[in-house]
Amino acid sequence: MSTKVNRRQKIRYRIRKKISGTTSVPRLSVFRSNSDIYVQLIDDTNGTTLASASSRDKDIQAQKGTKSEKSKLVGAALATKATALGLTTCVFDRSGYLYHGRIKAVADGAREGGLQF
């Protein structure tokens, strides 16, 4: 029996075999729940999170708009945190989600904020 969650998990493992983040080029990991979206810049060599942002942050939660619009703000917020750390490039990890909708909005927001991937 292959549920939606199991299917995503298999895709996620397949993606993670190919990509990993380093200190200079971290992995931008995305988690999407029904109501919110969370992103992290992860250094897989040390197993640490360098920066994170989510739609539950006070400044983003106060904004009006659709979930996709908020996702774009989350991407931009993470990009500003990354540039403050001196990071310009990263590897995008969509975590088994389709590159569409809120996931694409995060990527677009991060690109507009100055991250390259």
HELIX and SHEET records of a PDB file:
HELIX    1   1 LYS A    4  LYS A   18  1                                  15    
HELIX    2   2 LYS A   58  GLN A   61  1                                   4    
HELIX    3   3 LYS A   67  ALA A   84  1                                  18    
HELIX    4   4 ARG A  102  GLU A  112  1                                  11    
SHEET    1   A 4 THR A  48  SER A  54  0                                        
SHEET    2   A 4 ILE A  37  ASP A  43 -1                                        
SHEET    3   A 4 ARG A  27  ARG A  32 -1                                        
SHEET    4   A 4 VAL A  91  ASP A  93  1                                        
END                                                                             
